[in-house]
Amino acid sequence: MIERLRMSRGAAIAIAGLLVLTPAAVVAQDATGAQPENPYAATGAIPGSGEGKRVGYISLGENVPFVKLVSDGIREQAAIAGLELTDCDSKVLVEEALACGQLLGARQVEGVINFQVFQDSSPEICASYGGVPTVAIDIVQPPCETVFMGANNHEAGRLSGAAIGKYAKDTWDCDYTAYVSLESAASGQANTDRMGGFRDGFKEYCDLVNETILDGADRTDPALEQMSNLLPALPGNRIVVVAINEDGILGALGAARTQGREADVFVAGQGADPSAWTDIACNPQYIATVAYFPERYGRTVVPAIIDILDGKTVEGPLFTAHEVIDRTNIREVYPDTLPC
């Protein structure tokens, strides 16, 4: 039986990796089973290609580590292209996202790179900047979205779910206490696809047992609060916890640590942003995560918006690469990971 708990904020905040796919992007693979090619990933912006063009960027929230990496990459690529970039931090607030849209509209930008998180408010925010061509990052942005760039959500979830499912099969022969899913219903299709992918991957090896969904657990503090409330009701020592992002995982680990039950919780996340590197490398309870490489997003979205403004057809979705990360390979992928 699935128990849905909403113990913290009524309106859950989505984050990055809280990546929402457009309807076209729901199909994660082509007929051969391969992920669609992202033509920009290997090259990035062409020097001088953006000169004379005015583009706006709405950041999801610069206080979020994943987002800061995305933003820094966009600014770097915009500078290479010679693009006139106006960026604005929505601070993970819908009113700030609308204010950013109004600012970009006043600046008469010709195109927008849009990373605001409130999918339901997208039509109003699009209208605030004139509905100009838009590259959506991670969150679908109707009706102004021209192309989507971000995660292959279902596949990213499936990869991490399969990793911890295999661990449960190999280590316990699928004899475990509960499956806890830290989610964000507010992120719409991203939550459905990614967390559904988690379930599908896990079920490649084990059935779901005592599934509990904690909604709004996509930030560290709410995840800490909700897991702290849930753990006393889960007396076993084999608790599988999966999350839509690393923030949720860090909150879950914090709750278990505070209650002296860190050894009871086995986790798998999404994003592999620097906030989680030490736990991935050093904490035996951290089984696996999936990298999104947010530092590379700018290499796609900047040349994509330039091509759109040049009148070229840009076909999407433009997926980021994904790679399963665990303690065996994190230092190869991210050499700056601190020693244990």
VMD Tcl script that draws the C-alpha trace (Angstrom):
set ca {
  {0.00 0.00 0.00}
  {1.25 3.47 -0.86}
  {1.01 6.09 1.84}
  {1.27 9.71 0.66}
  {2.65 12.05 3.31}
  {2.69 15.82 3.06}
  {4.28 16.89 6.29}
  {5.99 20.11 5.22}
  {5.33 22.81 2.64}
  {2.08 22.43 0.76}
  {3.68 23.63 -2.44}
  {6.74 21.51 -3.00}
  {9.65 23.21 -4.66}
  {11.23 21.46 -7.59}
  {14.90 21.57 -8.40}
  {17.49 20.30 -10.58}
  {17.81 18.03 -11.37}
  {13.85 18.34 -11.24}
  {13.80 18.23 -14.90}
  {10.49 18.24 -16.74}
  {10.15 16.83 -20.22}
  {8.03 18.31 -22.97}
  {5.52 15.92 -24.54}
  {8.01 15.21 -27.35}
  {10.69 14.47 -24.81}
  {8.74 11.74 -23.07}
  {10.11 9.32 -25.67}
  {13.59 8.91 -24.24}
  {15.07 6.73 -26.96}
  {14.83 6.37 -30.71}
  {13.79 3.21 -32.52}
  {17.26 1.67 -32.18}
  {17.20 2.08 -28.40}
  {19.77 4.88 -28.41}
  {19.30 8.26 -26.73}
  {18.73 11.04 -29.30}
  {21.96 12.80 -30.16}
  {22.59 16.27 -28.74}
  {24.43 18.03 -31.60}
  {25.81 20.79 -29.37}
  {27.24 18.80 -26.47}
  {30.68 18.22 -27.93}
  {31.28 21.69 -29.39}
  {29.62 24.39 -27.28}
  {29.28 27.97 -28.47}
  {31.11 29.18 -31.57}
  {33.20 32.30 -30.76}
  {31.43 35.45 -31.93}
  {28.27 33.62 -33.03}
  {26.05 35.59 -30.65}
  {27.27 39.10 -31.38}
  {24.43 41.59 -31.74}
  {21.88 39.28 -30.13}
  {20.06 39.98 -26.84}
  {19.08 36.96 -24.78}
  {17.60 36.63 -21.29}
  {18.18 33.90 -18.74}
  {15.86 33.07 -15.84}
  {17.74 31.08 -13.20}
  {15.85 28.67 -10.98}
  {17.76 29.81 -7.88}
  {21.43 30.64 -7.51}
  {21.47 29.31 -3.93}
  {20.98 25.78 -5.29}
  {24.36 24.12 -6.06}
  {23.12 22.35 -9.19}
  {21.60 25.54 -10.56}
  {24.71 27.60 -9.84}
  {26.72 25.17 -11.97}
  {24.19 25.52 -14.80}
  {24.26 29.33 -14.55}
  {28.03 29.58 -14.51}
  {28.23 27.43 -17.62}
  {25.66 29.59 -19.41}
  {27.53 32.79 -18.59}
  {30.81 31.26 -19.75}
  {29.35 30.12 -23.07}
  {27.53 33.43 -23.60}
  {30.85 35.25 -23.19}
  {32.50 32.96 -25.76}
  {29.67 33.63 -28.22}
  {29.70 37.39 -27.62}
  {26.04 37.20 -26.62}
  {24.40 40.08 -24.75}
  {23.00 38.15 -21.78}
  {20.61 39.53 -19.18}
  {20.30 37.05 -16.32}
  {17.86 37.13 -13.43}
  {17.57 34.91 -10.35}
  {14.03 33.70 -9.66}
  {15.13 32.55 -6.17}
  {12.78 29.55 -6.42}
  {9.81 31.89 -5.99}
  {6.99 32.24 -8.50}
  {6.66 35.99 -7.94}
  {10.37 36.44 -8.56}
  {10.16 34.35 -11.73}
  {7.38 36.63 -12.97}
  {9.45 39.70 -12.06}
  {12.37 38.24 -14.02}
  {10.11 37.76 -17.01}
  {8.97 41.36 -16.77}
  {12.59 42.53 -16.58}
  {13.51 40.57 -19.69}
  {10.47 41.93 -21.47}
  {11.50 45.48 -20.59}
  {14.99 44.75 -21.93}
  {13.37 43.59 -25.20}
  {15.34 40.36 -25.35}
  {15.01 38.38 -28.56}
  {15.10 34.97 -26.91}
  {15.08 33.43 -23.42}
  {16.82 30.54 -21.71}
  {14.17 29.66 -19.12}
  {14.98 27.61 -15.99}
  {12.09 28.71 -13.76}
  {10.50 25.87 -11.83}
  {6.77 26.65 -11.60}
  {5.30 24.77 -14.54}
  {1.72 25.89 -13.86}
  {2.78 29.56 -14.04}
  {4.68 29.19 -17.29}
  {2.02 30.79 -19.54}
  {1.97 33.96 -17.42}
  {5.75 34.13 -17.23}
  {6.11 33.51 -20.96}
  {3.68 36.35 -21.62}
  {5.61 38.65 -19.30}
  {8.62 38.57 -21.62}
  {6.61 38.64 -24.83}
  {6.55 34.94 -25.64}
  {9.82 35.16 -27.57}
  {11.61 31.92 -28.61}
  {12.55 29.95 -25.52}
  {14.97 27.17 -24.67}
  {13.51 25.44 -21.61}
  {15.95 23.95 -19.12}
  {14.66 20.99 -17.14}
  {11.13 22.39 -16.72}
  {8.58 22.46 -19.52}
  {7.67 26.08 -20.41}
  {4.45 26.20 -22.47}
  {3.42 27.95 -24.61}
  {6.66 29.74 -25.53}
  {9.03 26.78 -25.41}
  {10.81 26.21 -28.70}
  {13.00 23.33 -27.57}
  {13.67 21.44 -24.34}
  {17.12 20.78 -22.91}
  {17.68 18.67 -19.83}
  {17.42 15.23 -18.36}
  {16.11 12.05 -19.87}
  {14.07 11.69 -16.71}
  {12.69 8.20 -16.94}
  {16.01 6.72 -18.03}
  {17.93 8.63 -15.34}
  {15.54 7.30 -12.71}
  {15.70 3.80 -14.13}
  {19.50 3.72 -14.01}
  {19.65 4.65 -10.33}
  {16.69 2.45 -9.45}
  {18.32 -0.54 -11.14}
  {21.58 0.09 -9.27}
  {19.99 0.00 -5.83}
  {17.62 -2.78 -6.91}
  {20.59 -4.93 -7.90}
  {22.20 -4.14 -4.54}
  {19.01 -5.26 -2.75}
  {18.92 -8.46 -4.79}
  {22.60 -9.30 -4.41}
  {22.88 -8.36 -0.73}
  {19.54 -9.29 0.79}
  {17.86 -11.43 -1.87}
  {15.22 -8.66 -1.93}
  {14.41 -9.15 1.76}
  {14.14 -5.51 2.89}
  {11.88 -3.41 5.13}
  {10.47 -0.59 3.01}
  {10.86 1.48 -0.15}
  {10.70 5.23 0.53}
  {10.43 7.65 -2.39}
  {11.26 11.34 -1.81}
  {9.32 13.24 -4.45}
  {7.99 16.60 -5.63}
  {4.52 16.48 -7.16}
  {4.84 20.20 -7.93}
  {7.40 19.40 -10.62}
  {4.73 17.66 -12.69}
  {5.93 15.35 -15.42}
  {9.51 15.37 -14.13}
  {8.40 13.73 -10.91}
  {6.20 11.23 -12.73}
  {8.91 10.25 -15.19}
  {11.92 10.21 -12.89}
  {10.37 8.50 -9.90}
  {8.47 6.14 -12.17}
  {11.83 5.31 -13.73}
  {13.20 4.60 -10.26}
  {10.40 2.11 -9.65}
  {10.84 0.46 -13.04}
  {14.60 0.08 -12.53}
  {14.23 -1.27 -9.00}
  {11.58 -3.76 -10.14}
  {14.05 -5.19 -12.64}
  {15.50 -6.91 -9.57}
  {13.01 -6.72 -6.65}
  {9.35 -6.01 -5.98}
  {8.39 -2.85 -4.13}
  {7.78 -3.47 -0.42}
  {5.93 -1.12 1.96}
  {6.22 1.82 -0.44}
  {5.89 5.27 1.13}
  {5.92 8.50 -0.88}
  {7.05 11.68 0.86}
  {5.90 14.64 -1.22}
  {7.72 17.95 -1.07}
  {10.90 16.18 0.06}
  {13.05 17.64 -2.71}
  {14.87 20.08 -0.42}
  {17.17 19.10 2.41}
  {15.18 20.59 5.30}
  {11.77 19.16 4.34}
  {13.34 15.78 3.62}
  {15.05 15.88 7.01}
  {11.75 16.71 8.71}
  {9.68 14.13 6.89}
  {12.19 11.31 7.25}
  {12.60 12.16 10.94}
  {8.84 11.69 11.33}
  {8.75 8.50 9.27}
  {11.72 6.55 10.64}
  {10.16 5.67 14.02}
  {7.40 3.89 12.09}
  {9.98 1.80 10.19}
  {11.72 -0.41 12.75}
  {13.65 -2.55 10.25}
  {17.30 -2.15 9.27}
  {17.00 -2.45 5.47}
  {15.22 0.73 4.38}
  {15.63 1.71 0.72}
  {15.38 5.47 0.15}
  {15.36 7.01 -3.33}
  {15.02 10.71 -4.17}
  {14.35 13.06 -7.04}
  {17.60 14.92 -6.26}
  {20.60 14.98 -3.98}
  {18.99 17.51 -1.62}
  {16.40 14.93 -0.61}
  {19.03 12.25 -0.06}
  {21.15 14.53 2.13}
  {18.07 15.29 4.24}
  {17.25 11.59 4.58}
  {20.81 10.74 5.63}
  {20.73 13.58 8.14}
  {17.51 12.27 9.68}
  {18.92 8.75 9.97}
  {22.16 10.04 11.47}
  {20.33 12.14 14.05}
  {18.32 9.12 15.19}
  {21.35 6.84 15.29}
  {20.00 4.80 12.38}
  {22.33 5.68 9.53}
  {23.22 2.01 9.08}
  {19.54 1.19 8.52}
  {19.08 3.41 5.46}
  {20.40 2.63 1.97}
  {20.04 5.44 -0.56}
  {20.13 6.19 -4.28}
  {19.90 9.69 -5.69}
  {19.92 11.86 -8.79}
  {22.21 14.62 -9.98}
  {25.64 13.86 -8.51}
  {26.21 17.54 -7.75}
  {29.17 18.48 -5.51}
  {27.05 18.59 -2.35}
  {26.83 14.79 -2.46}
  {30.32 13.82 -3.64}
  {31.73 13.05 -0.19}
  {28.79 10.83 0.76}
  {28.87 9.05 -2.59}
  {32.59 8.36 -2.21}
  {32.79 7.63 1.51}
  {29.40 6.64 2.93}
  {28.71 2.91 2.46}
  {24.98 3.62 2.73}
  {25.08 5.64 -0.51}
  {24.64 2.95 -3.17}
  {24.43 4.95 -6.41}
  {23.33 8.11 -8.14}
  {23.14 9.37 -11.72}
  {25.17 12.27 -13.05}
  {23.53 15.08 -15.05}
  {26.66 17.21 -15.58}
  {24.98 20.60 -14.98}
  {28.31 22.31 -15.64}
  {27.87 21.31 -19.29}
  {24.33 22.64 -19.83}
  {25.57 25.99 -21.15}
  {27.36 24.21 -23.99}
  {23.96 23.20 -25.32}
  {21.51 25.95 -24.44}
  {23.63 28.91 -25.60}
  {24.35 27.66 -29.14}
  {20.77 26.35 -29.36}
  {19.19 29.75 -28.66}
  {21.62 31.40 -31.09}
  {20.67 28.95 -33.84}
  {16.98 29.55 -33.15}
  {17.46 33.31 -33.43}
  {19.35 32.74 -36.68}
  {16.25 31.05 -38.06}
  {17.60 27.52 -37.95}
  {15.48 24.55 -36.99}
  {16.58 23.06 -33.68}
  {15.10 19.65 -33.08}
  {14.70 18.37 -29.57}
  {14.71 17.12 -26.98}
  {18.34 17.98 -26.30}
  {19.19 15.53 -23.54}
  {22.13 15.80 -21.21}
  {24.36 12.77 -20.80}
  {23.69 10.41 -17.89}
  {26.10 8.12 -16.08}
  {25.70 5.94 -13.00}
  {28.03 7.18 -10.27}
  {29.06 5.29 -7.15}
  {32.09 4.98 -4.89}
  {33.97 2.94 -7.52}
  {34.03 5.63 -10.22}
  {33.26 9.01 -8.67}
  {36.91 10.04 -8.44}
  {37.39 9.22 -12.12}
  {34.39 11.34 -13.12}
  {34.94 14.07 -10.51}
  {38.63 14.14 -9.53}
  {38.02 17.03 -7.11}
  {36.11 14.74 -4.73}
  {37.69 15.10 -1.30}
  {39.41 12.13 0.33}
  {37.45 10.16 2.89}
}
mol new
graphics top color blue
foreach p $ca { graphics top sphere $p radius 0.5 }
foreach p [lrange $ca 0 end-1] q [lrange $ca 1 end] { graphics top cylinder $p $q radius 0.2 }
display resetview
